[in-house]
Structures are given as structure tokens and as C-alpha cells.
Amino acid sequence: MKTTAVLGMLALVPSALGLGTCHAGQRYCGSWLIDKDGYSVADLQKAVHGPNVKPYPPPHDNWRDSLFLCNRRNEIEFMEYCWQGCHESGGDGENDVCNIGF
């Protein structure tokens, strides 16, 4: 009984800390992470980014139109800013992508 109670409480820790959930290896628009996966703008601002990622931070702090990669620990990595907006695939294991203007 005590084990069940402890496990139940541990399951609440990520949500209590404001940590989102994502699938490792999948790319997400910032808007999807905020609206559907439980991440905050502050989480996106703290995302890891490589030294060659430009522009960083995104123009006008537009984190919603930025593309992120999820790693194995539900941590996100800033990949790029989507100049033409970010297209949400709708989940289902599909990667989100930056829109390409024509």
C-alpha cells in the first residue's frame, strides 16, 4: 500500500515542476510544446542549443514559431527559428516542420 502511494506521488512530480513530456527523437514546434505537451515559455527559453544555431534567441522572443528536438529525458533542444512559421503535424509520431515560403 505504501509503495503504491509513493509511486503515485512520484508520478505527479514532473507535472508539479512544470516539466513537459515529449517523445525522444521527435521535432516539435514551440507552439505544440506549450499548448499540448505541458512546457512553458520559460522551459523553451532554457532549452539547450548548439553554438552554430542562428538566430538565438529567436527574433522578438518568438518561441512558438521555433523548432525543438526532444531528447531521451524529456529535455528539449532548440533547433531553429521558423521564419515562415512552424507547421504542427498534429502529433501521431510525425515531426513538426518549418513552413517553406514560395
Backbone as a chain_set.jsonl record, in Angstrom:
{"seq": "MKTTAVLGMLALVPSALGLGTCHAGQRYCGSWLIDKDGYSVADLQKAVHGPNVKPYPPPHDNWRDSLFLCNRRNEIEFMEYCWQGCHESGGDGENDVCNIGF", "coords": {"N": [[0.824, -1.197, 0.0], [1.917, 1.267, 0.844], [3.944, 1.51, -1.029], [2.501, 1.861, -3.406], [1.309, 4.349, -2.902], [3.572, 6.001, -2.731], [4.653, 5.702, -5.324], [2.547, 6.799, -6.772], [2.682, 9.463, -5.918], [5.213, 10.169, -6.879], [4.725, 10.118, -9.588], [3.419, 12.473, -9.963], [5.333, 14.43, -9.703], [6.821, 15.456, -12.091], [4.747, 16.987, -13.368], [4.124, 18.781, -11.36], [6.436, 20.237, -11.221], [6.33, 21.577, -13.543], [7.331, 20.387, -15.778], [7.389, 19.33, -19.115], [6.203, 16.785, -21.408], [7.559, 14.804, -23.969], [8.279, 12.982, -27.014], [11.148, 11.129, -27.426], [13.527, 12.012, -29.876], [11.751, 13.178, -31.599], [10.655, 16.05, -33.464], [9.413, 19.22, -32.574], [7.163, 21.988, -32.833], [7.418, 25.067, -31.076], [4.942, 26.071, -30.316], [3.317, 23.769, -30.157], [4.569, 22.386, -28.059], [4.068, 24.133, -25.929], [1.227, 24.459, -25.939], [0.176, 21.826, -25.93], [1.864, 19.885, -24.759], [2.674, 20.558, -22.216], [4.869, 22.217, -21.645], [6.445, 25.291, -20.665], [6.907, 28.759, -21.65], [9.203, 29.591, -20.391], [10.511, 27.116, -20.075], [11.143, 26.583, -22.755], [12.858, 28.7, -23.244], [15.016, 27.935, -21.737], [16.031, 25.856, -23.121], [18.489, 23.674, -24.481], [20.996, 24.65, -26.812], [22.899, 24.521, -29.815], [26.2, 25.855, -30.64], [26.243, 26.883, -33.219], [23.694, 27.548, -33.929], [21.534, 29.746, -35.363], [19.065, 32.292, -35.78], [19.711, 32.963, -32.349], [18.694, 34.128, -29.255], [15.388, 33.471, -30.698], [13.993, 35.874, -33.056], [12.272, 38.612, -31.614], [11.653, 37.14, -29.36], [10.131, 34.945, -30.19], [9.191, 32.134, -29.452], [7.238, 30.295, -30.02], [7.146, 29.899, -32.767], [9.386, 28.391, -33.28], [11.58, 25.597, -33.755], [12.034, 22.546, -32.072], [13.941, 19.818, -30.722], [13.281, 16.766, -29.143], [14.86, 15.078, -26.451], [16.024, 12.038, -24.818], [15.39, 12.413, -22.119], [13.116, 13.936, -21.832], [13.971, 16.47, -22.258], [14.398, 19.436, -24.119], [15.798, 20.603, -27.194], [16.809, 23.512, -28.787], [16.365, 23.949, -32.176], [15.945, 25.497, -34.573], [14.824, 28.728, -35.759], [11.713, 29.332, -37.211], [11.2, 31.059, -39.944], [9.02, 31.443, -41.662], [6.965, 30.58, -40.129], [5.86, 27.838, -38.043], [4.925, 24.521, -38.706], [2.606, 22.434, -37.302], [2.413, 18.976, -37.065], [0.393, 17.595, -35.934], [0.861, 15.674, -34.09], [0.898, 12.194, -33.55], [3.346, 10.859, -33.997], [4.621, 12.114, -36.081], [7.043, 14.4, -37.333], [7.17, 17.871, -36.547], [7.521, 20.725, -38.705], [9.342, 23.463, -40.228], [7.586, 25.971, -41.974], [7.79, 26.49, -45.481], [8.257, 29.184, -47.452], [6.879, 30.278, -50.577]], "CA": [[0.0, 0.0, 0.0], [2.795, 2.432, 0.9], [4.643, 1.59, -2.31], [1.562, 2.432, -4.371], [1.155, 5.77, -2.593], [4.82, 6.68, -3.097], [4.723, 5.735, -6.785], [1.552, 7.768, -7.228], [3.199, 10.807, -5.657], [6.321, 10.406, -7.796], [4.162, 10.364, -10.916], [2.977, 13.864, -10.01], [6.463, 15.347, -9.611], [7.076, 16.23, -13.301], [3.723, 17.988, -13.632], [4.222, 19.804, -10.328], [7.588, 21.07, -11.536], [6.095, 22.24, -14.812], [8.071, 19.73, -16.841], [6.538, 18.768, -20.143], [6.539, 15.456, -21.899], [7.689, 14.721, -25.417], [8.796, 11.687, -27.445], [12.556, 11.243, -27.805], [13.835, 11.985, -31.298], [10.728, 13.874, -32.387], [10.775, 17.511, -33.564], [8.178, 19.896, -32.19], [7.036, 23.444, -32.825], [7.256, 25.607, -29.737], [3.51, 26.209, -30.032], [2.813, 22.453, -29.74], [5.112, 22.09, -26.731], [3.384, 24.98, -24.948], [-0.225, 24.24, -25.91], [-0.286, 20.44, -25.798], [2.771, 18.973, -24.058], [2.937, 20.971, -20.841], [6.054, 23.048, -21.462], [6.189, 26.727, -20.539], [7.847, 29.583, -22.414], [10.463, 29.537, -19.636], [11.161, 25.85, -20.435], [11.693, 26.743, -24.094], [13.979, 29.632, -23.137], [16.132, 27.223, -21.108], [16.41, 24.728, -23.976], [19.865, 23.585, -24.941], [21.163, 24.99, -28.232], [24.271, 24.412, -30.275], [26.867, 27.133, -30.866], [26.035, 27.361, -34.585], [22.276, 27.794, -34.158], [21.251, 31.166, -35.572], [19.368, 33.227, -34.702], [19.375, 32.553, -30.986], [17.324, 33.636, -29.22], [14.624, 33.815, -31.899], [13.56, 37.271, -33.136], [11.108, 39.034, -30.821], [11.345, 36.059, -28.409], [9.05, 34.144, -30.762], [9.479, 30.731, -29.176], [6.167, 29.456, -30.571], [7.49, 29.596, -34.16], [10.718, 27.796, -33.291], [11.555, 24.137, -33.835], [12.795, 21.924, -30.996], [14.117, 18.368, -30.759], [13.131, 16.141, -27.823], [15.831, 14.014, -26.189], [15.531, 10.905, -24.029], [14.982, 12.786, -20.763], [12.084, 14.969, -21.987], [14.599, 17.776, -22.402], [14.266, 19.891, -25.498], [16.937, 21.307, -27.772], [16.423, 24.486, -29.799], [16.944, 23.581, -33.469], [15.966, 26.645, -35.475], [13.674, 29.616, -35.808], [10.979, 29.147, -38.471], [10.916, 32.407, -40.455], [7.691, 31.452, -42.282], [6.051, 29.916, -39.203], [6.111, 26.421, -37.77], [3.758, 23.697, -39.024], [2.384, 21.304, -36.403], [1.933, 17.799, -37.8], [-0.766, 17.035, -35.243], [1.275, 14.552, -33.242], [0.895, 10.9, -34.244], [4.686, 10.424, -34.342], [5.155, 12.875, -37.214], [7.819, 15.57, -36.945], [6.749, 19.201, -36.971], [8.493, 21.291, -39.643], [9.222, 24.88, -40.553], [6.932, 26.253, -43.25], [8.673, 27.0, -46.525], [7.526, 30.158, -48.26], [7.092, 30.217, -52.031]], "C": [[0.864, 1.256, 0.0], [3.529, 2.614, -0.423], [3.761, 2.229, -3.364], [1.403, 3.927, -4.148], [2.39, 6.555, -3.003], [4.938, 6.784, -4.608], [3.729, 6.733, -7.359], [2.024, 9.192, -7.037], [4.346, 11.145, -6.599], [5.829, 10.7, -9.203], [3.726, 11.811, -11.067], [4.126, 14.857, -10.038], [6.715, 16.105, -10.907], [6.028, 17.304, -13.558], [3.775, 19.098, -12.6], [5.384, 20.744, -10.6], [7.421, 21.804, -12.856], [6.851, 21.612, -15.963], [7.107, 19.132, -17.845], [6.963, 17.364, -20.504], [6.582, 15.487, -23.416], [8.263, 13.349, -25.739], [10.212, 11.877, -27.985], [12.74, 11.106, -29.315], [12.846, 12.726, -32.169], [10.954, 15.385, -32.34], [9.41, 18.14, -33.335], [8.272, 21.396, -32.402], [6.905, 23.888, -31.373], [5.795, 25.724, -29.353], [2.912, 24.887, -29.549], [3.289, 22.132, -28.325], [4.382, 22.872, -25.646], [1.92, 24.583, -24.815], [-0.64, 22.814, -25.559], [0.604, 19.532, -24.961], [3.216, 19.457, -22.682], [4.204, 21.76, -20.593], [5.629, 24.505, -21.326], [7.167, 27.478, -21.435], [9.206, 29.561, -21.716], [11.227, 28.244, -19.934], [11.827, 25.97, -21.801], [12.904, 27.667, -24.068], [15.218, 28.966, -22.551], [16.643, 26.074, -21.976], [17.875, 24.823, -24.377], [19.906, 24.023, -26.402], [22.642, 24.913, -28.584], [24.875, 25.777, -30.565], [26.617, 27.713, -32.253], [24.577, 27.642, -34.908], [22.051, 29.295, -34.246], [19.838, 31.313, -36.099], [18.982, 32.621, -33.362], [19.629, 33.723, -30.064], [16.56, 34.058, -30.468], [14.188, 35.276, -31.876], [12.296, 37.517, -32.318], [10.692, 37.975, -29.803], [10.185, 35.192, -28.888], [9.372, 32.655, -30.637], [8.445, 29.809, -29.794], [6.463, 29.049, -32.016], [8.927, 29.098, -34.281], [10.574, 26.283, -33.247], [12.509, 23.557, -32.788], [12.864, 20.418, -31.214], [14.029, 17.843, -29.332], [14.217, 15.081, -27.638], [15.24, 12.982, -25.239], [15.033, 11.27, -22.636], [13.896, 13.859, -20.767], [12.675, 16.368, -21.976], [14.508, 18.151, -23.873], [15.491, 20.687, -25.908], [16.419, 22.243, -28.859], [17.132, 24.129, -31.099], [17.068, 24.776, -34.406], [14.713, 27.486, -35.305], [13.024, 29.451, -37.176], [10.505, 30.513, -38.976], [9.528, 32.522, -41.063], [6.646, 30.784, -41.393], [6.374, 28.438, -39.089], [4.82, 25.641, -38.007], [3.694, 22.509, -38.074], [1.804, 20.139, -37.199], [0.694, 17.189, -37.161], [-0.418, 15.841, -34.376], [1.421, 13.289, -34.048], [2.283, 10.465, -34.71], [5.312, 11.143, -35.518], [5.94, 14.075, -36.687], [7.137, 16.845, -37.403], [7.857, 19.762, -37.855], [8.296, 22.794, -39.761], [8.503, 25.004, -41.889], [7.958, 26.806, -44.217], [7.854, 27.926, -47.4], [7.866, 30.031, -49.732], [6.834, 31.556, -52.637]], "O": [[0.594, 2.2, -0.742], [3.715, 3.74, -0.884], [4.232, 3.059, -4.141], [1.366, 4.694, -5.11], [2.278, 7.647, -3.559], [5.289, 7.844, -5.127], [4.035, 7.433, -8.324], [1.794, 10.044, -7.896], [4.447, 12.277, -7.071], [6.464, 11.461, -9.933], [3.669, 12.325, -12.184], [3.914, 16.024, -10.367], [6.82, 17.331, -10.851], [6.379, 18.424, -13.929], [3.498, 20.252, -12.929], [5.324, 21.922, -10.247], [8.295, 22.58, -13.243], [7.0, 22.231, -17.017], [6.121, 18.499, -17.469], [7.942, 16.829, -19.983], [5.746, 16.117, -24.063], [8.687, 12.628, -24.837], [10.442, 12.683, -28.886], [12.184, 10.207, -29.946], [13.08, 12.888, -33.367], [11.383, 15.932, -31.325], [8.392, 17.659, -33.832], [9.321, 22.003, -32.183], [6.349, 23.169, -30.543], [5.437, 25.502, -28.196], [2.09, 24.88, -28.633], [2.512, 21.664, -27.493], [4.107, 22.341, -24.57], [1.425, 24.391, -23.704], [-1.693, 22.609, -24.955], [0.136, 18.494, -24.49], [4.058, 18.819, -22.05], [4.585, 21.958, -19.439], [4.572, 24.899, -21.819], [8.139, 26.901, -21.922], [10.243, 29.518, -22.378], [12.454, 28.264, -20.035], [12.954, 25.51, -21.984], [13.873, 27.441, -24.794], [16.342, 29.383, -22.832], [17.594, 25.392, -21.596], [18.417, 25.909, -24.583], [18.954, 23.792, -27.147], [23.513, 25.201, -27.763], [24.145, 26.756, -30.719], [26.766, 28.92, -32.446], [24.253, 27.947, -36.056], [22.346, 30.028, -33.302], [19.434, 30.44, -36.867], [18.026, 31.851, -33.271], [20.729, 34.275, -30.097], [17.03, 34.913, -31.22], [14.028, 35.858, -30.803], [11.365, 36.712, -32.339], [9.524, 37.906, -29.42], [9.357, 34.757, -28.089], [9.775, 32.01, -31.605], [8.747, 28.647, -30.067], [6.069, 27.964, -32.441], [9.6, 29.361, -35.278], [9.572, 25.756, -32.764], [13.641, 24.017, -32.639], [11.968, 19.82, -31.81], [14.631, 18.408, -28.419], [14.474, 14.284, -28.539], [14.06, 13.063, -24.897], [14.306, 10.483, -22.029], [13.772, 14.613, -19.802], [11.969, 17.342, -21.717], [14.538, 17.291, -24.753], [16.131, 21.351, -25.092], [15.679, 21.821, -29.748], [18.358, 24.017, -31.128], [18.134, 25.042, -34.961], [13.693, 27.031, -34.788], [13.718, 29.433, -38.193], [9.516, 31.052, -38.48], [8.914, 33.586, -40.992], [5.555, 30.458, -41.86], [7.069, 27.868, -39.929], [3.749, 26.053, -37.562], [4.604, 21.681, -38.037], [0.819, 20.301, -37.92], [0.02, 16.362, -37.774], [-1.299, 15.082, -33.972], [2.012, 13.308, -35.128], [2.395, 9.769, -35.719], [6.429, 10.813, -35.916], [5.539, 14.695, -35.702], [6.592, 16.906, -38.505], [9.005, 19.326, -37.764], [7.234, 23.327, -39.439], [8.769, 24.246, -42.821], [8.886, 27.509, -43.817], [6.875, 27.507, -48.018], [9.0, 29.716, -50.094], [6.958, 31.718, -53.851]]}, "num_chains": 1, "name": "protein.A"}
